[in-house]
């Protein structure tokens, strides 16, 4: 390659047009940075939600009076267990506790008799911590809750106000692992009885019941049985939750897809205009090359290599910058557009690269970029050189 | 070397046909020195462009070194031009953003000659055109005479048999014009076929054997 005169001329051409190419490289890098950042954020959130969705139960049974969700009697569990095909029935205690009008935490009460909850806790806590967690008023908090309590109250404990007007001091035993992602960022996990006390549930009351039906073909039957048995209750299925997630992402995905297209088309238009209105100097240069024995193909090849270099560098720079911005700096500003502002929650975006989408962007970008440059160049190259030389 | 038979060239301007060359027939033999004379607008430049294959005739036949250049596809025509034809223009047509040495390299890139060999050939051509001391200068830093010597170096770098010069002394002073003519005489002595389109009277003093073709309003006189 070092002895290739075309390669030499190509580097020479890049260098002589360095001001123009630097400007194009800068604009293209910014565009690619924005596109890849949005893509990284959305794929990271999508993966986190999908992981969360996998952990969700197939059905959730809630008691409603009017349109209000009200606590349900835990004896209902016995009736649910009698239904054939039902598995892993869990009595759940949870609810939202408001620190003030704008900031809240989702409290989860864990039943140490429940096998699933115990397994999950064992993954988070060692034996000593587990003992302490179950025997005293302690809680595990998500990253967002920890930050909020740390900055607004105390870093070690918080005094919850019960519906009876009593203060209940609960110590922070541990911060939940960052890798537990966005769902756990805004929660506090505590023993079930403690959670009931803070949320105002009676001893035999629970928030709802979660259950699984391992055999998918039985799910519809189980659903009808549950609806028949508990006509005052509402049944939520995993499918509904999945649809809700998908709707959210299809909406935001559509929005950003439109933005992608607008940005790429605008860039292409700028480039097209830039090359269509090529200055007489540039036209003359092409004519000189042609008159000295360069074929149309040679001229296009030179411009192709020049611009594919810009595409390659801008794509690499843009995506690397996007990766750093999203996964190392936490995507300030853009994160809020995606996640809203709940509880000063800083969601940890876990590195997740959607290679298919990234390749699609590269192909779309490269094709649009190159065609918007090469078509006008081709038009200049096929013009009889004599016109530009006179 | 060059054969034209009944060549016509018309342009369409605003839907109206203008005839620039009318039934031109001529033959230039190998090693011949031809002066193509005529006032501005007589069709000299168009005739040179047709011989170089930079434009196509409306009708008629053009053969250069036996090749029907107006009928060759672009890729073959370009290669043929790079290898067999050297061109010197009135306005020198050097690329201003690269050095003189790199300008001389341009035709060699088209011939896909390795960089090392290409640089060697370019330096030889520059030396032969007596402009070696300015090889690293940009065209904007050169005088008219130096630019024209650079253009000659570029035209002869591929060792073409045919040299086409379009008003080569139009932008040169008397001294530089004489120097340029001396360069042409040297190239002619080396056996190159040279066609010069000019209306510069300085060529009337040309002291070597040459053929004169006069053009007026696109026709041979």
Interface residues (C-beta under 8 A of the other chain):
Chain A: X2 X3 X4 X5 X6 X7 X8 X9 X12 X16 X17 X281 X284 X285 X288 X289 X290 X291 X292 X293 X294 X295 X296 X297 X298 X384 X385 X386 X389 X390
Chain B: X45 X46 X49 X52 X54 X55 X74 X75 X77 X78 X79 X81 X82 X83 X87 X89 X91 X93 X94 X95 X96 X97 X98 X102 X105 X106 X107 X108 X109 X110 X111 X112 X113 X114 X115 X116 X118 X154 X158
